[in-house]
Each structure stands twice: as structure tokens, then as C-alpha cells.
Amino acid sequence: MSARLAGCASVEVDREEFKKRFPHLAREMEERAMAISISAVRWDVEAGERLASSGSERDPWRGYMPDVIAFICRCDTEEQALEIIDYMERKGEITPEYAEKLRRQLKEKGLRSFGPK
């Protein structure tokens, strides 16, 4: 078993030793009881945090401001997504660097890597 974190060295841990030291965590990992599926990637941390914290229990749409990812998720084709990225970049809504990251993700991982429609 190997654990790797960004900016950290890899640590090798024997599976049996891990089970002895962390029995509850090992069981959860084996049973995948707390598994969460990730259906989208946001490169802009601030936009993701804004979106995650903007919800209200009574009105989930209160204060909702769709970002470039929200618009891309509504697209049917990669060509439409590229049009959205180009438009947002041209209008100054996203930086050229962020636009390039989005184009790369679209090319390498596909339209649905941004999330379901």
C-alpha cells in the first residue's frame, strides 16, 4: 500500500501492519463504506469554494452565479464547450492560463470530466 500527497514523499506501508495500527480505517477502506465518487474537477479553487458555500438550506439557488464550469456542463458537444471557454476568455471572465487548463482538460479527459449535464 502506498500513500502519496502533493509535495510529499511516498510512504510504503505493509497492508497487515496498516490493519494492526488502524483497524477501523482499514475496514472502512476495504468495505468502501465511505467512498465518494468524484464526477467533476475544478481547477479554480476560489470558484469551487464559492459554489460550495453559496447554498442555502431553504433556497439552494439563492446567490447562485454560474461559472465557466457550470456553462460547460450544459454543453452537448466539445465544440460548444470550446466556444464557451473562448467567449469567457475574450470577455475577461477567465484568465488565458485558466482557459488553457480548461482546454487541456477538455481534450485529455472529455466533456463529462467537468461534471454531468
Stockholm file with secondary structure:
# STOCKHOLM 1.0

chainA/1-117         MSARLAGCASVEVDREEFKKRFPHLAREMEERAMAISISAVRWDVEAGERLASSGSERDPWRGYMPDVIAFICRCDTEEQALEIIDYMERKGEITPEYAEKLRRQLKEKGLRSFGPK
#=GR chainA/1-117 SS CEECCTTSCCEECCHHHHHHHCHHHHHHHHHTTTCCCCCCCCSCHHHHHHHHHSCCSSCTTTTCCCCHHHHHHTCSSHHHHHHHHHHHHHTTSSCHHHHHHHHHHHHHHCGGGGCCC
#=GC SS_cons         CEECCTTSCCEECCHHHHHHHCHHHHHHHHHTTTCCCCCCCCSCHHHHHHHHHSCCSSCTTTTCCCCHHHHHHTCSSHHHHHHHHHHHHHTTSSCHHHHHHHHHHHHHHCGGGGCCC
//
